[in-house]
Amino acid sequence: MFIKFYIKKLLLITPLAFLALFLMFTTAFSMTESALINQLEGLNAHQALALANQWHWEKQPVRTHVTSKEVVFQFESGKVIKIALPEDEMMVAVAPFINTTHK
């Protein structure tokens, strides 16, 4: 009987613990817009692209894309920052897919 009570309690607490950890993790890594913008200062296009990928996996509130001439960052406030590629380089973004290319 004690084991059944313990298992029921564990089944209730475990999802709540995971939810709390998830919220702490996402909140801890979400930065203010000005802090994100400050990180872009002085970056070249290759560094900016690496940072865009990092922000994507961290779920930062920034939309990014690459054109053949620049890396573009669009913030929630609507502010757009573009970092130009070197004149003799171009980037091509490829989105692999199974059913669709983007969510």
N, C-alpha and C positions, 0 to 999 in steps of 0.2 A: 504494500500500500504506500509506503514511504517513497519507494522508487517511482511509482506512477505519479505521485504529487511532484516529485523532483523533475521528472521528464516534462510534465505539463508546464511547470514554471520555466524550465529551460527553453522550451519551445516558444514561450511568450517573450522571454527576455532576449533571446538571440536576435530576432529580427529588429527589435528596438535598438539593440547595441549596434548592429550594422548600420541602421539608419542614422544614429547619432554620429558614428565614425565617418560616414559618407558626408554628412552635413558639415562636420568639422573640417574634413579634408578639402571640400570644395570652397568653403568660406575662407580657409587659411590661404589658399592659393589665388583667390580672386583679388586683383589689385584695383585701385582707383584708376580712372581714366588718365589723370595727369601722371600717375606713376608709370603707366604703360607708355604714354607718349614720351616721357623722359627716357625710357629705355631705347627709343628709336634714334635719339640724337647721336649723330656722328657715325651711324652705321652705313656700310656700303650695301649694295643690293644683295649680295650673297649672305651677309650677316643678317640682313632684314628678313630674308626668306627663311633662314634657320630659326629666327625668333618667331616668325609667323607660324611655323610648324610646331614649335614649342607651345605657343599660346593656344593653338588648336587642341592639342592633347590636354592642356591644363583647363580647357573650357573657359578661357578668358572671353569677356564680352566684346570681342573685336572680330569684324569680318575682314578677311584678306583674300586677295586674288593676285594673280600675276598676269601681266600682259606681255607682249613681245618687247616692250620697252621699259616697264617699271613694275615695282612691287607696290600694291595699293592696300592701305589700311583704312578701314572705315569704322569709326567708333560709334557707340550708342547715341552720342550727342549729335551725330551727323558730321562731325569733323572728319576730313579725309586727309591723309598724309600719303604722298607718293614719293618713292625712292627710285630714282632712275637707274637703269642698268647702264653699264659702260657702253659707249657708242659702238664698239666692235663686238658686242655680245648680245645674245637674245636668249630668252628662256621660253620653253614650251611646257605648259602644265598638262599632264595627262591624268584623267580620272578613270581608273579601271572600274569595270562594272560587271555584275552578274545579271541583274535585271534592269537597273538604272544607274546613271553615273553619279547622281547626287541624292541626298536625302531631301 
